[in-house]
Amino acid sequence: MNLSQDSMLPKLREALEQVKASNPDQFYAWKIVIQHENSLQTLMVGKESSPFEKYQNRDVLDHAYKIEVFSRHSDPQVMGNASFTIDPLSDLSSQIESTFSNSLMVSNKSWDLPTKVNGEYEAVLTTDPIIADNLTSAHERLHLEINDKVKSLDKVKVNSGELFTNLKTSYFEMSTGLAGQKESSDIYFEIALEKLPLPNTQEVLKYKNAISIEDANLSQFIDELVQETLSISDTELPHTSDNATIMIDGESIADLMEELVNQLSANREYDKTPFMTEGDSVLKGEKAASSDALSLTLDPSVPVMAMTTPFTAEGMKPIKAQVISKDQVKTQLINNRIGQYLGKKPNYIDGNIIVEMGHSSKQDLLESLGSKECLEVLTFSSLLINSNTLTWSSEIKLARLWRDGKVAAMIKGGVVSGDIKENLTNFRFSNEITKRNSTGGGFSPASGYIGPNHMLIQSGVKIAGE
């Protein structure tokens, strides 16, 4: 689908240019975004000893036109901007005039929008080819995989499920001359289980985000959730500790690394919030001799990942770069606008988080602890990370207590907390790779992670239990 040929586009261009011509001293620039999204959605209900039953199928099609107007006004000059979703059946000029008027209510420090790209956009693969080729077939393939797995389960009851398979095409165009289009796919799956025999008082509900069918691996996801469901009733509280040893999985590692990378953004320097820049250490405290070192790269070109893109939010070409090398920050992340504000050259570094692997398997890491106890957190209730202090905490939804390389107990409840910079003074990554994608939403941005699937942390962790 080529949205640059959308019949509405020339009408929007003309209407925007007319409003701009009527306000030559204040109307600075405009941006048009066209989004076309097709979402196949299946809601399912489970019955004991039987496969899922579909109770609702939806085929949702959305085609939207959005504009953003930039203005320069007042004395001294400031810059305003406002966005609006256009109703194509209503008068365009009045909608644009209203958006322009709203932009005059905003007073930001002025900056120049880019008029040319810093190199040609690269042809990167942002969509699962299977989903792009036939959305309906891909959705049915996922549903069959789920149903085959559900039919094989005999120790749990599957209560409900939701499967969304989405394909979106987005096009942008700016009056400054920049334009581009990209396509993206994503999968959302949610399932709720409870242990047999019934009745019981505990249900386990979990969801999975993915960009491709391969990465979704829904059969394995259900298997892991079944194990969690079967374990959750035979648990105990953890012991309180001010210096605990824990192991976390790739999903939690990705969350911690995302917040760490956020502190490299030059936006934080401009906003006068805690930030890190070239030459800074990511550590707080003395580094243990046996600890791994953190090396991290941002890469916008990895095929079919959440942060793979031919262009940034400003319409520039994203740049791949190693931003942390052996615990030291190599560079900030500087975009066009903030670069002008701080008097720094923009570098447009962006992309998926790629973390250098460790050298040992998960089991080898656990066995290396000997009789020292380690809590392997399988699921956090909600991992909350303070973006300013880089401290984190969560209730333990389910964990394994390891001792002498074996599982000594299953753990539920209690609160575990830590400090990312302290954690990095004594940690070890596994050599087992994982890929994690989050498509983002109202509460968090999209993120992509490729790196170790386990992290053994031996510093900066506390547990509040019994």
Sequence and secondary structure as in RCSB ss.txt:
>XXXX:A:sequence
MNLSQDSMLPKLREALEQVKASNPDQFYAWKIVIQHENSLQTLMVGKESSPFEKYQNRDVLDHAYKIEVFSRHSD
PQVMGNASFTIDPLSDLSSQIESTFSNSLMVSNKSWDLPTKVNGEYEAVLTTDPIIADNLTSAHERLHLEINDKV
KSLDKVKVNSGELFTNLKTSYFEMSTGLAGQKESSDIYFEIALEKLPLPNTQEVLKYKNAISIEDANLSQFIDEL
VQETLSISDTELPHTSDNATIMIDGESIADLMEELVNQLSANREYDKTPFMTEGDSVLKGEKAASSDALSLTLDP
SVPVMAMTTPFTAEGMKPIKAQVISKDQVKTQLINNRIGQYLGKKPNYIDGNIIVEMGHSSKQDLLESLGSKECL
EVLTFSSLLINSNTLTWSSEIKLARLWRDGKVAAMIKGGVVSGDIKENLTNFRFSNEITKRNSTGGGFSPASGYI
GPNHMLIQSGVKIAGE
>XXXX:A:secstr
  GGG TTHHHHHHHHHHHHHHSTTTEEEEEEEEEEEEEEEEEEEEETTEEEEEEEEEEEEEEEEEEEEEEEETT
TTEEEEEEEEE TTS HHHHHHHHHHHHTT  B      SS SS       S HHHHH HHHHHHHHHHHHHHHH
HT  SEEEEEEEEEEEEEEEEEEETTS EEEEEEEEEEEEEEEEESSS  S  EEEEEEESSHHHH HHHHHHHH
HHHHHHTTS B    BSS  EEEEHHHHHHHHHHHHHTTBHHHHHTTS    TT BS SS   TT     EEEES
 STT TT  SS TTS   B EEEEETTEE   B  HHHHHHHT     B  EEEE   SB HHHHHHTTTTS EE
EEEEES  EE TTT EEEEEEEEEEEEETTEEEEEE  SEEEEEHHHHTTSEEEBS EEEEEE   SSS  EEEE
EESEEEE SSEEEE  
